[in-house]
Amino acid sequence: MDKDSRIYVAGHRGLVGGAILRRLEEAGYTNLVTRTHAELDLTDQLAVEGFFAEEKPEYVFLAAAKVGGILANSTYPADFIRENLLIQTNVIDAAHRHGVRKLEFLGSSCIYPKLAPQPLKEEYLLTGPLEPTNEAYAIAKIAGIVMVKSYRRQHGLNGISLMPTNLYGPGDNFDLESSHVLPALIRKFHEAKMSGSTQVVVWGTGTPRREFLHVDDLAVAAVFLMENYDDEQIINVGVGEDVSIADAAALVADVVGYDGEIVYDTSKPDGTPRKLLDVSRLFAMGWRPKFDLRRGIADTYEWFLAHVTSAGNC
Ligand code: GFB
């Protein structure tokens, strides 16, 4: 990419797209194209077609997606499969027909089989059944991966697919029903601290393990791979270490300054027991994350205090 290449970041108001946009600006890219959801509905094929015809982006970061935590995924599977299939089909196909020079598709570590050996190597894709709580979302993302690969093979589209692990950071969704675990815990512990409550409920058993990547680290990797990776094989993006949900909860409580009791609601799903990525291919290219988990949580809590509580939403 040249500094003045036309670069479209799809989903720039989201956690991932927002971080990629900030990273591109920081790195001196000046010709960035964005559209809000209200300006461009990516599930509308005609609208997407019109946008590509008019703007003619040269590079596309496909970070637009319907995402959510374990409860949202298991409650609204139809929405997750429908919206993600439509968004990615429209954008990937338009990118090909309008001569995009390179497209980067963002997937998720939940595409791997539920009980695959750990750490998860890229070649484990499609070797076993998926975790049921996010099967619809995972199938949509797998379709996106296969679509990018197929357009590369048949049409020569220069497309790559990244599989990030569980993400968090500034710009995250803090809604308790639809969020992922870290923002939910930041909010729960903060509210308990403020109200003087002595008990916080954490979903599940606390034993599942998750690998967490700060979204600013993902954004650096996303731009780095756009510039340096050219292969049809998917590539994992993570930190290479995971923690139990119980340990993550204790860490969030400590950062937020909550010292009450933590109780577990085992009527809520645990989801997949573990999904630690094997990041040796990406690490061999020289990329490393900068945030450790404590600093990343502190950074996210700071953002929450400045943007969520101050907006009167909490
Ligand atoms: O982050 P999370 O919703 O996503 O949940 P997944 C991770 C773990 O944290 C689960 C537990 O074992 C949850 O039961 N947990 C504990 C909580 N307390 C809470 C809470 O208050 N809120 C939430 N949300 N979880 C999603 C997938 O799976 O992760 C998507 O559904 C996607 O497809 C995404 O891959 C990254 O890691 O279980």
Residues whose N, C-alpha, C, O or C-beta is under 5 A from the ligand:
A	BS01	GFB	G68 G69 I70 N73 S108 C110 T133 N134 Y137 N166 L176 S179 H180 V181 A184 V202 W203 G204 P208 I245 P269 D270 G271
